[in-house]
Amino acid sequence: MRCIMEFILNPLLPLSGFAVGLLVGLTGVGGGSLMTPLLVLLFGFKPATAVGTDLLYAAITKSGGSWVHHRHDNIDWAITGRLALGSVPAAGLTVLLLAQLGVKDHGATGLISVVLGVALLLTAASLIFRQRLLDLAHRRSASADFSHRHVAGLTVAVGAAVGVLVTISSVGAGALGVTALTFLYPQLAARRIVGSDIAHAVPLTLVAGLGHWWLGTVDVVLLVSLLIGSLPGIALGAHFAAKVPERALRGLLASVLLLVGGKLIFV
């Protein structure tokens, strides 16, 4: 009954879920990087609640995307496993750290806001310089001297870094993960990089989200409201993805993330 009442009282929540889902379907980026700051700055949710709820939201929505990529053979499970080997333990340890800090205290709230802002700025940079980064990665591949063992170890390390970042801010598993994988595996097809990154995000966001549930920072009513709007939004965006200027959308998204990230850090 409470869920129905709050949905009726605040229809902007599912509407916001639809808008973010539409953008995710169109560009593949924008889930946590838009949803979490939107919940904090527009709706006034505490940063910890916004992060915790968004993590479970991401785990649910990306499960469907992961299944689709698996059916199209777009996932390199070895890479996904290496990322998870670093990210899942890092997420668990970060949850314990947040518990020690007192996740709802002022100090922890400030930490989450700053880390969220930094994550948004990094995501914006990865969007703005994506093509240059791709060109650099391909040039590096021609003279790469990393052994397979080194690449595997670096992949685990990247997973651990992303695990910490995502658990604190809910941002980083998308654009930052894809950028890192592009550098580490420049010969891998783009569709398999994206598919592997999405598959990795499922266990990471699930573990981090359940950790936040344990911390008491997940709002179930908010989660349901967002899913009501975002699931059709993602489906619609994916349907029209080939018909819109992706570069322009990514540029607009990067500009928004720069403004929001700066506001969270410096205001």
DAWO-V461536 format. One record per residue. RES is the residue in one letter. PSI is psi in whole degrees, 0 to 359 (999 if undefined). OMEGA is omega as a letter, one per 40 degrees, with the letter a starting at -180 (NA if undefined). Layout:
# DAWO-V461536
res=(RES:RES)
psi=(PSI:PSI)
omega=(OMEGA:OMEGA)
This chain:
# DAWO-V461536
res=(M:R:C:I:M:E:F:I:L:N:P:L:L:P:L:S:G:F:A:V:G:L:L:V:G:L:T:G:V:G:G:G:S:L:M:T:P:L:L:V:L:L:F:G:F:K:P:A:T:A:V:G:T:D:L:L:Y:A:A:I:T:K:S:G:G:S:W:V:H:H:R:H:D:N:I:D:W:A:I:T:G:R:L:A:L:G:S:V:P:A:A:G:L:T:V:L:L:L:A:Q:L:G:V:K:D:H:G:A:T:G:L:I:S:V:V:L:G:V:A:L:L:L:T:A:A:S:L:I:F:R:Q:R:L:L:D:L:A:H:R:R:S:A:S:A:D:F:S:H:R:H:V:A:G:L:T:V:A:V:G:A:A:V:G:V:L:V:T:I:S:S:V:G:A:G:A:L:G:V:T:A:L:T:F:L:Y:P:Q:L:A:A:R:R:I:V:G:S:D:I:A:H:A:V:P:L:T:L:V:A:G:L:G:H:W:W:L:G:T:V:D:V:V:L:L:V:S:L:L:I:G:S:L:P:G:I:A:L:G:A:H:F:A:A:K:V:P:E:R:A:L:R:G:L:L:A:S:V:L:L:L:V:G:G:K:L:I:F:V)
psi=(318:320:316:317:315:329:319:320:330:75:350:336:305:329:319:320:320:315:315:318:320:316:320:317:325:320:342:358:151:358:276:326:338:319:313:308:330:316:326:308:325:316:350:18:150:144:319:319:319:317:310:316:319:328:314:325:315:321:320:311:323:345:317:317:322:319:319:315:323:318:332:13:42:10:127:101:336:316:317:318:319:316:314:329:329:320:320:311:323:321:316:316:323:322:317:322:317:324:320:322:337:87:336:359:164:319:315:323:317:320:315:319:316:314:321:315:316:317:321:320:319:320:317:317:320:329:317:318:21:312:319:320:321:316:318:321:319:324:321:325:333:334:23:136:14:137:166:326:319:317:319:315:319:326:318:318:318:316:317:316:316:323:316:312:315:320:326:324:345:8:142:341:340:270:319:321:317:319:315:316:326:322:321:328:65:340:352:136:145:322:328:331:313:315:318:321:318:318:321:327:335:303:327:308:330:312:314:319:317:326:318:326:316:325:348:26:28:127:106:320:316:317:312:318:318:319:324:321:323:325:312:329:316:317:317:318:318:326:324:8:323:354:5:153:95:321:319:319:318:322:318:317:317:319:317:317:323:315:314:318:316:320:318:328:316:350:999)
omega=(i:a:a:a:a:i:a:a:a:i:i:i:i:i:i:i:i:a:i:i:i:i:i:i:a:a:a:a:i:a:i:a:i:a:a:i:i:i:a:a:a:a:i:i:i:a:a:i:i:a:a:i:a:i:i:i:i:a:a:a:a:i:i:i:i:i:i:i:i:a:i:i:a:a:i:a:i:i:i:i:i:i:a:i:i:a:a:i:i:i:i:i:i:i:i:i:i:i:i:a:a:a:a:i:a:a:i:i:i:i:a:a:a:i:i:i:i:i:i:i:i:i:i:i:i:i:a:a:a:a:i:i:i:i:i:i:i:i:i:a:a:a:a:i:i:i:i:i:i:a:i:i:i:i:i:i:i:i:i:i:i:i:i:a:a:a:a:a:a:a:i:a:a:a:a:i:i:i:i:a:i:i:a:a:a:a:a:a:a:a:i:i:i:a:i:i:i:i:i:a:a:i:i:a:i:i:i:i:i:i:i:i:i:i:a:a:i:i:a:i:i:a:a:a:i:a:i:a:a:a:i:i:i:a:i:i:i:a:a:a:a:a:a:i:a:a:i:i:i:i:i:i:i:i:i:a:i:a:a:i:i:i:a:a:a:a:NA)
